[in-house]
Amino acid sequence: MMRTMSNRSKSIKADPKINPKINPRSKYFGKKFSNIGLLICLFILAIACSLFWNPNQGAWGQPDLPNLKWLMDRKASSVSNDVASIDNAPVKLDGYQLFVLTTPSVNQKFPLEQRVKGIEEELNRIANSNFEPEKLKVTAELDELSDQPVISVNGRYLMTVTDLDAQMQGRDPQGWANQLTQIIRDALTRANQERQPTFLRDRSLISIGIVFLVILIQRMLSLWQKRLKSRQKVFQSLIEAKIDAQPDPVAIEASQQELLIEELSLKQKVSLRELQQRILQIAQLVVIGGGCFVIFGLFPYTRWLQFFIFSEPLQILGILLGTYVLIRVSNILVERFSGILQAKDFKLLQSSQRLELRVSTISKVLKNSIAIVLVSLAILLVLSVIGVDLIPLLAGAGIIGLAISFAAQGLIKDIINGFLIILEDQYAVGDVIVVGALGGFVENMNLRITQIRNNEGQLITIPNSAIVIVQNLSKDWARVDLTIEVSYDNDPDRVLSVLQKLSQEIYSESPWRNKILELPEVLGIDDLQHSGMLIRIWIKTAPLQQWAIAREFRRRLKIVMQQQEIEIGIPRQSLRFNNPLDLTGN
C-alpha cells in the first residue's frame, strides 16, 4: 500500500498539470499575484462602500449641503410649541440639493410635496430655456399681504419664504430669503454652463475614458478569475489523489498526521480560492456600478438617476454584498478551526464518527450563529437606509423575543444541552448508552433529541434536556468483567494457571487479536463464598466488542474446565441433629 501511494505521489509530482510545484518561480509569482489581487479587490470594495454609504451624499462632485438630520435636531429649540410635528423636503436641481423646505405635518392647504414640485419644475424650465447668465435676476421682495418674502426669477414668481423655513435655519425670513437668492442664482448659472455644447463634449470624452477603463478592469478581473479557477482545479485534483492513495495501516502515526494536515490545508486553499472568485465577481459588479454612477453624475440630464435609481439601491446592494463576503470569510475561519481540531485529534487517519460529528456540529452551529448575527445586522442597516425608525422596531422585537423565549424554554434547553453533549463528547452515534432505566444503541442525535434502539428493537426518543446522567458503554474502549466460582476442592494455583493459558490463547488468535486491546488480566481470587472461590478476569476490548468476546471466552472456559476436571462452585449445606437418629427402626 505504501509503495502504491509513493508511486501515485511520484506520478502526481511528475505531471505539471496536477502538481503546481513544477515551476517554483511561477508558484512564487502566482501566490504573490493572488495576494496582491485580493488586496486590490478589497480596496475596490472599500472605495465603493465609501462612495455609496452615506445616504445624505449628493451627486458626484456636489459640494456639502445642509444636513437634514442636523436641521431636524434644531427644530425643537427654534419652532414654537404649538407645532406638533414638522415635515422636511429638499429642493434639487440637476441632482444638486439646493435648500430645504419645511412645513407643519398638519398643513393640508399647501402640501409640502406640491410646493417642492412646483419650485423644481420652475427651476428646470429656467435652466432649459438657454437664458443669458448676465441677464439673470433673482430678487427677494416682501409681500404686503402675507408679510413674507417672495423670491422671483426674472420677474416670475418662484416661492415664498415662510417663517418656519427661516426658523429651521436659525435666520429671520428676510435674511434667509436674501441667502436663497444667491443660492438659486449660482445653481441656475451652473445649470446653464453644464448645458453648453463645450461642457457636454468634454464630459462625453470623460465618459468614453471611463467606459474603456471599466472594460480594461473587467478584462483583468476575468483573467484573474480564470487563473483562480485553474488553481482550484489543481488543488481539487490533489485532494482526490490523496483520498485515493490510502496510507498503510502499519505506518507510523506522525507521518499519517502530517498527511492529514496536508489534506486539510489543501481543502482550506480550495475554500480560499472559491472566496477569492466570489470577491472578484462582486468586484466586477462594483466596477460596472461605479462606472455607471460616475457617468450619470457627469451630465445634468442623467444626474437624477444617481438619486432615484442608484442612491438607496446601491447602498442596499453594498450591504448585502458586504454581508455575503463576511459570511464566507467567517465560514472559512470556522473551517480552519475545524481542520485544526481534526488534525489534532485524528489518529492513524482512521474515520472517527464521534469526532466528525462533534466537529461538523460545532462548525454548523458556529456558521449558523455568525450568519444569523450578520444577516440581522444587515437587515437593520437596510431598514435604516430606507428610513425606518429602528428604536420602536427593536423595542417590539425585544418584546416578541421575550415572549418566544418563555414559550420555547424546553426547546432552548434541549438545544443548549444537545450542544454541550456533542461539545463535551459525552456520546455519539454508534455508542451504546444507558440513560436512567433506558439503554440501547444510539442511532440518531442532533441538538434537540437523541434516539436509541433497545434490545427489543424499540426506537426510543429522548429529549436532550432530560439527559442528566448518562452511561457510555462504548467510548474509546470497553471491558469484560468476568467472574467465575470454582469449588473449594480445586487447587487455586492450578485453576489460575489454566485461566492464564486460556487468556493467552484467545489473545493470540487473529480473529480476536484485533478486538482485544490488551492481554486479559486474571486478577486472582476476588472473594471466598459459601459456594466456592470467586475468580475475576478483566478483558480490555475495542468499543462494542465486549459482549462478543465475553460469550466466546465463556464458551471456551466451559470446554477447558470440563477437560481439566475443574469443578464449578456449588452451594453447600450441613444438617446437625441433637439426638441420634435410629435408622433401623428398633
Beta strands, then each sheet from edge to edge (+ up, - down):
strand 1: 86-93
strand 2: 96-104
strand 3: 138-142
strand 4: 149-153
strand 5: 156-160
strand 6: 432-435
strand 7: 438-445
strand 8: 449-453
strand 9: 459-463
strand 10: 470-472
strand 11: 478-486
strand 12: 521-529
strand 13: 532-541
sheet 1: 1+ 2-
sheet 2: 3+ 4- 5+
sheet 3: 9+ 8- 7+ 6- 10+
sheet 4: 11+ 13- 12+
end
